[in-house]
Structures are given as C-alpha cells and as structure tokens.
Amino acid sequence: MSVIQVFPSDEPLTLAPGQTGPLVDFEVPIEPVPMLLRVIALWTDNTPLNGVAPAFGIKLGQGLITTVAADGTDVDIPGPKGGGTASCQPLHDDIYLLTVVNHTESRTSWQLRIKNQADRTLRFVWVNSNVRDDTLQPWMALEDQLSITSASPVGFVVVRNQGTGTLTIDDSPGTPVGGQDSPVVLVHRPAEIAPHGVDHLAFSCGEVLSRRNLVHTFRTNDDKTAHTTLQIVADPS
C-alpha cells in the first residue's frame, strides 16, 4: 500500500542562502525497504536556479543528525539496532530524490531537515512515499481571487505548480465557474503545468445585476481542495 505525504502542509518552506530549516517528521516502514523523498527547490517562475545543491540532514530516533549530500553516496544513519541508510540522487531542474532504508526492524521516528546552500532564497516542497511514481505530486497555487465585471473583456488568474509532478487541469473551456447559473465562464486553461511552471486561467463574464460572490473548485490531479479552490467576485459593469 502506498503512503504519500506532502510537505509542508500549507506553504513551501522558504530558506535564505545558508539557512537551515526545522526538523520535520516523515514516515519510514518498519521493514528494510526503500522510502523515497522527492524534493524540489523553487526559485522563480518557469526557471530552476540550478545552483549549489541543498544539504539534507536525516535523524533517526535520538541519534545524531547525519548530512546526506546530493551525490548518490550511501550514508549510514546512526540509531537503535543497526540504524538505517540514506542517499540522495540529484535529478533534473533542482529536483532531488532521497532514498531512506530502516534497518532497526522497529517503528521509530525519522526526521528530515534541509539547508539551502545556494546563493539565492529558495522555497522547498517534498513528497514522501514508498512508491517512486507517487513522489510525483503537483501543488496547484492560485494567485489571489478573481475580480471581474460584465464590462471586462477577460479576467485572468495566475496559476503555478509548486509540486514535484506535472499539474493537469481538467475543467473544459466554456464551463461556468461557481455553479451552472454563474455568469463567469472559463475561456482558457493550460492542459498541464510542469514543476516550476506558471501559466494563467482566463475568464469572461456575462450580465451581472448585483455583486455575486462565487466559489469554484477545479478538477485537477492535486487532491487538496485548499489548493484548487478559487474565490470569485463578479460585479455589475
């Protein structure tokens, strides 16, 4: 059975150059099988920094925090009854894949921390799973609410993908947003947005007699409604 955890729970972890983040708990099976953590370092729209890789610290139980470099080398993680091992493989576009194995044959705490070793402020998101493909998770980030009037030729909302996997948006252009009787209609949406990517949603608005406050949740492969829900204010022209 796949276990999927997405971190952080609200906003990406922002780290200035040289800054180290907090220790964060993550799950590792009792069995000595690989648990995978896919980490993305976000810089600016559509552009990974491709700078110095972050340093990862792994802590098992009450053991010391062990640094895991992004060079693919296996590192012993001290802990009870044989401890564990960890390695980090750099992938493409500031994405890193950590592999952690528990050799203790017991349920004990595991924690991760990240140090930003680049010369720019970065934001970090990571996904933990025992299935490699399940570490590819999107994070839909909508920039603010939509304010639109019937006199507006078109209204736009910026949408970013802050996750580790490609974001897909399934709502079809021509669909009313905020209910079937809504005057606001989706007229453009990207089919998909890659990690680091940014695009926009476009809307038109029919006749509005008095202000309407609407809410629309997009159909996407990001299953967190807090990420995929748009607040809409439609005003008369």
Secondary structure, 3 states (H helix, E strand, C coil): CCCEEEECCCCCEEECCCCECCCEEECCCCCCCCEEEEEEEECECCECCCCCCCEEEEEECCCCCEEECCCCCCEEECCHHHCEEEEEEECCCCEEEEEEEECCCCCCCEEEEEECCCCCCEEEEEEEECCHHHHCCCCEEECCCEEEECCCCCEEEEEEECCCCCEEECCCCCCECCCCCCCEEEEECCCEECCCCEEEEEEEECCCCCCEEEEEECCECCCCHHHHEEEEEEECC
